[in-house]
Amino acid sequence: THAKNEVLTSRKLQHFPPLAMGEITTIAALYWLCPGDVREPNAVVSGLITPSGGAACGYPLYWKAPLFNAAGGERTGFVSVHSFIATWRKLLHSCHDDSSMFICLLAKPSCSYLEQEDFIPLMQDIVDTHPGLTFLKDAPEFHSRYITTVIQRIFYVVNRSWSGRVTMTELRRSNFLQTLALLEEEDDINQITDYFSYEHFYVIYCKFWELDTDHDLYIDPKDLARYNDHASSNRIIERMFSGAVTRGNSVQRENRMSYAEFVWFLISEEDKKNPTSIEYWFRCMDMDGDGVLSMFELEYFYEEQCERMEGMGIEPLPFQDLLCQMLDLVKPKSQGKITLSDLKRCRMAHIFLDTFFNLEKYLDHEQRDPFALQKDIDTEGPEPSDWDKYASEEYEILVAEETANEQLHDAHNCVSQKAAQLYRPRACASIQQVLR
């Protein structure tokens, strides 16, 4: 073994310039782990890099597909040992941390950022190989929907600039790579609620499916208005379809929202404490795009709330009185102008936002005990997010409904079978009577 190690190291040094000792050890380990005749530079690794090969390189298990593709495997279906080691060596020399290496592996040539499609090979490998998603092998039609959901959640959290491009700085500041590494340790993917939970995907997709009556994976304003029994105002829905929170021209031109865009809406609607959610709704309410919410804009959205309350027989608070309450709540730095930073700083953005465009939640806030509300605000520590709570509750409801439907279906089949059994003897008896 000692002799073979020396041969591997000496062969490595013959093919490449001198390397750091740790790098030599890593590449020697890769030679040991690669199948085939490692004495030949063109020996190949068929399929994806093995988990043991990943351990030798020191990267997480689910980096294997991007690394395999970066070494040329996507084009040929295999990677030579020589090519793989050359790729790994290049990464070690040009990338100084995990974030830079990850972007280098996934990004298009000469790009220093990641776009949504760059995540697809990584996500497809997770779908194909993670033990918590084995049941999806029998449902390939759900692969793309799950992948779309996870990628949207990644950009929702990581892409703080809303540019559609995840930069190295954004990746470093996020928890994405740490969460990705957890997939190797946790077989139950639903335990990883950030990004990857299948239960969260199931909730999002079911909510969309209920609204998308023609099932073309697009919804229009009337479809979206039906969400949560018309809780959102028509004016805020109009703003969502104006392009304020969407990329590209399809929403404005065709007046429809894709499933990917619905993912952003649902998380923003159900967790208005989330920084991205606050940004999402601020963009909708800032109708002139000047970066501040004017009193005119606030009154515009509150008008519809008043009309709806009057229709329910509820006397609304006059706008001037409500405005005083909201200014006391937010405490903006500049009098009469509410900025995005004001909303994020006040820790009560969810109450502010619901007041202007979600009647059900606004009335719920009004009826709550103010001391309980303050307790929620003052709570410190790793509390589950509003989104996590919502997804957990909705998943339980969906499962209960599905179970009830199955039981009803089984009961119906049982009754049908018994009725048939009762009917057949009588039919036979009557036939016998006729024959007599």
C-alpha positions as CSV (number, residue, x, y, z in Angstrom):
1,T,0.0,0.0,0.0
2,H,2.8,2.4,0.9
3,A,4.5,1.7,-2.4
4,K,1.3,2.3,-4.3
5,N,0.7,5.5,-2.5
6,E,4.2,6.7,-3.5
7,V,3.6,5.7,-7.2
8,L,0.3,7.6,-7.2
9,T,1.9,10.7,-5.7
10,S,4.9,10.5,-8.0
11,R,2.6,10.0,-11.1
12,K,0.6,13.0,-10.0
13,L,3.7,15.1,-9.8
14,Q,4.8,14.0,-13.2
15,H,1.5,15.2,-14.8
16,F,1.0,18.5,-12.9
17,P,3.2,21.2,-11.4
18,P,4.1,21.0,-7.7
19,L,1.1,21.3,-5.4
20,A,0.5,21.9,-1.7
21,M,0.9,18.7,0.4
22,G,-2.8,18.7,1.3
23,E,-3.8,18.9,-2.3
24,I,-1.6,15.9,-3.2
25,T,-3.2,13.9,-0.5
26,T,-6.7,14.8,-1.8
27,I,-5.9,13.8,-5.4
28,A,-4.1,10.6,-4.3
29,A,-7.3,9.7,-2.4
30,L,-9.3,10.4,-5.6
31,Y,-7.2,8.0,-7.5
32,W,-7.8,5.3,-4.9
33,L,-11.6,5.9,-5.1
34,C,-12.0,6.1,-8.9
35,P,-12.9,2.8,-10.5
36,G,-10.9,1.4,-13.4
37,D,-7.2,1.4,-14.1
38,V,-6.0,4.5,-12.2
39,R,-2.6,4.1,-13.9
40,E,-4.1,5.4,-17.1
41,P,-4.8,9.2,-17.2
42,N,-7.9,8.5,-19.4
43,A,-9.5,6.0,-16.9
44,V,-13.2,7.0,-16.6
45,V,-15.7,7.5,-13.8
46,S,-19.1,6.4,-15.1
47,G,-22.2,8.2,-13.8
48,L,-22.0,10.6,-10.9
49,I,-19.1,11.1,-8.5
50,T,-19.5,8.6,-5.7
51,P,-20.2,9.8,-2.1
52,S,-16.9,8.4,-1.0
53,G,-15.2,10.5,-3.8
54,G,-17.0,13.5,-2.4
55,A,-15.7,12.8,1.1
56,A,-12.2,12.6,-0.3
57,C,-12.6,16.0,-1.9
58,G,-14.2,17.4,1.2
59,Y,-17.3,18.7,-0.5
60,P,-20.9,17.9,0.6
61,L,-22.6,14.9,-1.0
62,Y,-25.0,16.9,-3.2
63,W,-22.3,18.9,-4.9
64,K,-21.6,15.7,-6.9
65,A,-23.8,16.5,-9.9
66,P,-22.4,20.0,-10.5
67,L,-18.9,18.7,-10.0
68,F,-19.5,15.9,-12.5
69,N,-21.0,18.3,-15.0
70,A,-18.2,20.8,-14.5
71,A,-15.6,18.0,-15.4
72,G,-17.4,17.4,-18.7
73,G,-19.7,14.6,-17.6
74,E,-22.9,16.3,-18.8
75,R,-21.7,16.1,-22.4
76,T,-20.3,12.6,-22.5
77,G,-21.9,10.7,-19.6
78,F,-18.6,9.9,-18.0
79,V,-15.5,11.7,-16.7
80,S,-11.9,10.7,-17.1
81,V,-9.9,10.6,-13.9
82,H,-7.5,13.0,-15.5
83,S,-10.3,15.5,-16.4
84,F,-11.8,15.2,-13.0
85,I,-8.6,15.9,-11.2
86,A,-7.8,18.8,-13.5
87,T,-11.2,20.3,-12.7
88,W,-10.8,19.9,-9.0
89,R,-7.3,21.3,-9.1
90,K,-8.5,24.4,-11.0
91,L,-11.3,24.9,-8.4
92,L,-8.8,24.7,-5.5
93,H,-6.5,27.3,-7.1
94,S,-9.2,29.8,-8.2
95,C,-11.8,29.5,-5.4
96,H,-11.1,30.6,-1.9
97,D,-14.2,29.4,0.0
98,D,-17.3,27.2,-0.5
99,S,-19.5,30.0,-1.9
100,S,-17.0,30.9,-4.7
101,M,-16.5,27.2,-5.5
102,F,-20.3,26.5,-5.6
103,I,-20.9,29.4,-8.0
104,C,-17.9,28.4,-10.1
105,L,-19.4,24.8,-10.4
106,L,-23.0,25.9,-11.3
107,A,-22.6,29.1,-13.2
108,K,-22.4,29.5,-16.9
109,P,-19.0,30.2,-18.4
110,S,-17.6,33.6,-17.5
111,C,-20.5,34.3,-15.1
112,S,-19.9,35.2,-11.5
113,Y,-23.6,34.7,-10.4
114,L,-26.2,32.0,-10.5
115,E,-29.5,32.2,-12.4
116,Q,-32.5,30.0,-11.7
117,E,-31.8,27.5,-14.4
118,D,-28.3,26.9,-13.1
119,F,-29.8,25.1,-10.1
120,I,-31.8,22.5,-12.1
121,P,-29.0,19.8,-12.4
122,L,-28.4,20.1,-8.7
123,M,-32.1,19.8,-7.9
124,Q,-32.7,16.9,-10.3
125,D,-29.9,15.0,-8.6
126,I,-31.5,15.6,-5.2
127,V,-34.9,14.4,-6.5
128,D,-33.2,11.3,-8.1
129,T,-31.0,10.3,-5.1
130,H,-32.3,11.7,-1.8
131,P,-33.8,8.9,0.3
132,G,-36.6,11.2,1.5
133,L,-37.8,11.6,-2.1
134,T,-37.7,8.0,-3.4
135,F,-41.5,8.0,-3.8
136,L,-41.2,10.6,-6.5
137,K,-39.6,8.0,-8.8
138,D,-43.2,6.8,-9.6
139,A,-44.4,10.4,-10.2
140,P,-42.0,12.0,-12.7
141,E,-44.7,14.7,-13.5
142,F,-44.0,16.2,-10.0
143,H,-40.3,16.5,-10.5
144,S,-40.4,19.8,-12.3
145,R,-43.0,21.2,-9.9
146,Y,-40.9,20.3,-6.8
147,I,-37.8,21.6,-8.5
148,T,-39.5,24.9,-9.4
149,T,-40.8,25.4,-5.9
150,V,-37.4,24.8,-4.3
151,I,-35.6,27.1,-6.7
152,Q,-38.2,29.9,-6.1
153,R,-37.7,29.5,-2.3
154,I,-33.9,29.7,-2.8
155,F,-34.2,33.0,-4.7
156,Y,-36.9,34.3,-2.3
157,V,-34.5,34.0,0.6
158,V,-31.0,34.3,-1.0
159,N,-31.4,36.9,-3.8
160,R,-31.8,39.9,-1.6
161,S,-31.2,42.3,-4.5
162,W,-34.3,41.0,-6.5
163,S,-32.0,40.9,-9.5
164,G,-32.7,37.3,-10.5
165,R,-29.0,36.6,-10.1
166,V,-27.5,35.1,-6.9
167,T,-24.2,36.7,-6.2
168,M,-21.3,35.4,-4.2
169,T,-21.9,37.9,-1.5
170,E,-25.6,36.9,-1.3
171,L,-24.7,33.3,-1.1
172,R,-22.2,33.9,1.7
173,R,-24.8,35.8,3.7
174,S,-27.4,33.1,3.4
175,N,-27.8,29.7,5.1
176,F,-28.3,27.9,1.8
177,L,-25.0,26.0,1.6
178,Q,-25.3,24.9,5.2
179,T,-28.8,23.7,4.5
180,L,-27.7,21.9,1.4
181,A,-25.1,20.1,3.5
182,L,-27.8,18.9,5.9
183,L,-29.4,16.8,3.2
184,E,-26.6,14.4,3.5
185,E,-27.3,13.9,7.2
186,E,-31.1,13.9,7.3
187,D,-33.1,11.2,5.4
188,D,-36.5,12.9,6.3
189,I,-36.5,15.8,3.9
190,N,-39.5,17.3,5.7
191,Q,-37.3,18.0,8.7
192,I,-35.4,20.5,6.5
193,T,-38.0,23.2,6.4
194,D,-35.8,25.8,4.7
195,Y,-36.0,25.4,0.9
196,F,-36.4,21.6,0.5
197,S,-39.4,20.4,2.6
198,Y,-41.7,18.2,0.4
199,E,-44.6,19.0,2.7
200,H,-44.1,22.7,2.1
201,F,-44.1,22.0,-1.7
202,Y,-47.3,19.9,-1.3
203,V,-49.1,22.8,0.5
204,I,-48.0,25.4,-2.1
205,Y,-48.9,23.2,-5.1
206,C,-52.3,22.2,-3.7
207,K,-53.2,25.9,-3.0
208,F,-52.2,26.7,-6.6
209,W,-54.1,23.7,-8.0
210,E,-57.3,24.9,-6.3
211,L,-57.1,28.2,-8.0
212,D,-55.9,27.0,-11.4
213,T,-59.2,25.5,-12.5
214,D,-58.1,24.8,-16.1
215,H,-54.7,23.4,-14.9
216,D,-52.5,25.2,-17.4
217,L,-50.2,26.3,-14.6
218,Y,-51.3,29.9,-14.9
219,I,-53.8,31.9,-12.9
220,D,-55.5,35.3,-13.7
221,P,-56.6,38.0,-11.2
222,K,-60.0,36.5,-10.8
223,D,-58.4,33.1,-9.9
224,L,-56.0,34.7,-7.4
225,A,-58.9,36.7,-5.8
226,R,-60.5,33.4,-4.7
227,Y,-57.5,32.6,-2.5
228,N,-58.6,32.3,1.1
229,D,-62.1,33.3,0.3
230,H,-61.4,36.7,-1.3
231,A,-59.4,37.9,1.7
232,S,-57.1,40.1,-0.4
233,S,-58.4,43.4,-1.9
234,N,-58.8,43.8,-5.6
235,R,-56.5,46.8,-5.6
236,I,-53.6,44.9,-4.2
237,I,-54.2,42.1,-6.7
238,E,-54.2,44.6,-9.5
239,R,-50.8,45.8,-8.3
240,M,-49.4,42.2,-8.2
241,F,-50.4,41.8,-11.9
242,S,-48.9,45.2,-12.8
243,G,-45.3,43.9,-12.8
244,A,-44.4,45.5,-9.4
245,V,-43.2,42.1,-8.0
246,T,-42.7,40.0,-11.1
247,R,-39.9,39.8,-13.8
248,G,-40.5,39.8,-17.5
249,N,-43.5,41.1,-19.4
250,S,-45.8,38.0,-19.4
251,V,-47.7,39.1,-16.3
252,Q,-48.5,42.6,-17.7
253,R,-49.0,41.5,-21.3
254,E,-51.1,38.4,-20.7
255,N,-52.5,39.3,-17.3
256,R,-51.6,36.0,-15.8
257,M,-49.4,34.6,-13.0
258,S,-47.2,31.5,-13.3
259,Y,-46.8,28.8,-10.7
260,A,-43.3,30.2,-9.9
261,E,-44.7,33.6,-9.2
262,F,-47.4,32.1,-7.1
263,V,-44.8,30.6,-4.8
264,W,-43.6,34.2,-4.0
265,F,-47.1,35.4,-3.4
266,L,-48.1,32.6,-1.0
267,I,-45.0,32.9,1.2
268,S,-45.4,36.7,1.2
269,E,-49.1,36.5,2.1
270,E,-48.6,34.0,4.9
271,D,-45.5,35.4,6.5
272,K,-45.5,39.2,6.4
273,K,-42.7,39.3,9.0
274,N,-40.3,37.9,6.5
275,P,-38.0,40.7,5.0
276,T,-38.7,39.6,1.5
277,S,-42.4,39.6,2.2
278,I,-42.2,43.2,3.5
279,E,-40.3,44.2,0.3
280,Y,-42.9,42.3,-1.8
281,W,-45.8,44.2,-0.4
282,F,-44.0,47.5,-0.2
283,R,-43.4,47.3,-3.9
284,C,-47.1,46.7,-4.5
285,M,-48.2,49.6,-2.3
286,D,-45.6,52.0,-3.7
287,M,-47.6,52.8,-6.8
288,D,-45.4,55.6,-8.1
289,G,-42.1,53.7,-7.3
290,D,-40.6,56.7,-5.4
291,G,-39.4,54.5,-2.5
292,V,-41.9,55.9,0.1
293,L,-45.6,55.2,0.9
294,S,-47.4,58.5,0.8
295,M,-50.7,59.3,2.6
296,F,-52.4,59.2,-0.8
297,E,-51.3,55.7,-1.5
298,L,-52.3,54.5,2.0
299,E,-55.8,56.1,1.6
300,Y,-56.2,54.5,-1.9
301,F,-55.8,51.0,-0.4
302,Y,-57.8,51.7,2.7
303,E,-60.8,52.9,0.7
304,E,-61.5,49.4,-0.5
305,Q,-61.2,48.0,3.0
306,C,-63.8,50.5,4.2
307,E,-66.1,49.6,1.4
308,R,-65.9,45.9,2.2
309,M,-66.4,46.5,5.9
310,E,-69.5,48.6,5.3
311,G,-70.8,45.8,3.1
312,M,-70.4,43.5,6.1
313,G,-72.2,45.9,8.4
314,I,-69.0,47.0,10.2
315,E,-68.4,50.7,10.7
316,P,-64.8,51.4,9.6
317,L,-62.4,53.7,11.4
318,P,-62.1,57.0,9.6
319,F,-58.9,57.2,7.6
320,Q,-57.4,60.1,9.6
321,D,-57.8,58.1,12.8
322,L,-56.4,55.0,11.2
323,L,-53.5,57.0,9.8
324,C,-52.6,58.3,13.3
325,Q,-52.6,54.7,14.6
326,M,-50.4,53.5,11.7
327,L,-47.9,56.3,12.2
328,D,-47.7,55.5,15.9
329,L,-47.2,51.9,15.0
330,V,-44.4,52.4,12.4
331,K,-42.8,55.6,13.8
332,P,-41.3,56.7,10.5
333,K,-38.1,58.8,10.5
334,S,-39.6,61.4,8.1
335,Q,-43.0,62.8,9.0
336,G,-45.7,61.8,6.7
337,K,-43.6,59.3,4.7
338,I,-43.1,55.6,5.3
339,T,-40.1,53.9,3.9
340,L,-39.1,50.3,3.5
341,S,-36.5,50.6,6.3
342,D,-39.2,52.1,8.6
343,L,-41.4,49.1,8.1
344,K,-38.6,46.6,8.6
345,R,-37.4,48.4,11.8
346,C,-40.8,48.6,13.5
347,R,-41.3,44.8,13.8
348,M,-45.1,45.3,13.2
349,A,-45.1,45.3,9.5
350,H,-47.5,42.4,9.3
351,I,-50.2,44.4,11.1
352,F,-49.5,47.5,9.0
353,L,-49.8,45.6,5.7
354,D,-52.9,43.6,6.6
355,T,-54.6,46.8,7.6
356,F,-54.5,48.0,4.0
357,F,-55.3,45.0,1.9
358,N,-56.2,41.8,3.8
359,L,-59.6,42.3,5.5
360,E,-59.8,39.0,7.3
361,K,-56.3,39.3,8.9
362,Y,-57.0,43.0,9.7
363,L,-60.1,42.2,11.6
364,D,-58.3,39.3,13.3
365,H,-55.6,41.8,14.5
366,E,-58.3,44.2,15.7
367,Q,-59.9,41.5,17.9
368,R,-56.7,40.2,19.4
369,D,-55.6,41.0,23.0
370,P,-53.0,43.8,22.6
371,F,-51.0,42.3,25.4
372,A,-50.8,38.9,23.6
373,L,-49.8,40.9,20.5
374,Q,-47.0,42.6,22.3
375,K,-45.8,39.3,23.7
376,D,-45.5,37.9,20.2
377,I,-43.5,40.9,19.1
378,D,-41.2,40.7,22.1
379,T,-40.5,36.9,21.7
380,E,-36.9,36.2,21.1
381,G,-35.1,33.0,20.1
382,P,-35.6,30.4,17.3
383,E,-39.4,30.5,17.0
384,P,-40.9,28.8,13.9
385,S,-41.6,31.4,11.3
386,D,-45.2,32.3,10.3
387,W,-44.6,30.4,7.1
388,D,-43.5,27.3,8.9
389,K,-46.5,27.4,11.1
390,Y,-48.9,28.0,8.2
391,A,-47.3,25.2,6.1
392,S,-47.5,22.7,9.0
393,E,-51.1,23.5,9.8
394,E,-52.2,23.4,6.2
395,Y,-50.4,20.1,5.5
396,E,-52.3,18.5,8.4
397,I,-55.6,19.8,7.1
398,L,-54.8,18.6,3.6
399,V,-53.8,15.1,4.9
400,A,-57.0,14.9,7.0
401,E,-59.2,15.9,4.1
402,E,-57.5,13.3,1.8
403,T,-57.9,10.6,4.5
404,A,-61.5,11.5,4.9
405,N,-62.1,11.3,1.2
406,E,-60.4,8.0,1.0
407,Q,-62.5,6.6,3.8
408,L,-65.6,8.0,2.2
409,H,-64.6,6.4,-1.1
410,D,-63.9,3.0,0.6
411,A,-67.2,3.2,2.5
412,H,-69.0,4.0,-0.8
413,N,-67.4,1.0,-2.5
414,C,-68.3,-1.2,0.5
415,V,-71.9,-0.1,0.4
416,S,-72.0,-0.7,-3.4
417,Q,-70.6,-4.2,-3.0
418,K,-73.2,-5.1,-0.3
419,A,-76.0,-3.6,-2.4
420,A,-74.8,-5.7,-5.3
421,Q,-74.7,-8.8,-3.2
422,L,-78.2,-8.1,-1.9
423,Y,-79.5,-7.4,-5.4
424,R,-78.1,-10.5,-7.1
425,P,-80.0,-13.1,-5.1
426,R,-83.2,-11.2,-5.5
427,A,-82.7,-10.9,-9.2
428,C,-81.9,-14.6,-9.4
429,A,-85.0,-15.5,-7.4
430,S,-87.2,-13.4,-9.6
431,I,-85.8,-14.9,-12.7
432,Q,-86.4,-18.4,-11.3
433,Q,-90.0,-17.3,-10.6
434,V,-90.4,-16.2,-14.2
435,L,-89.0,-19.4,-15.5
436,R,-91.5,-21.4,-13.5
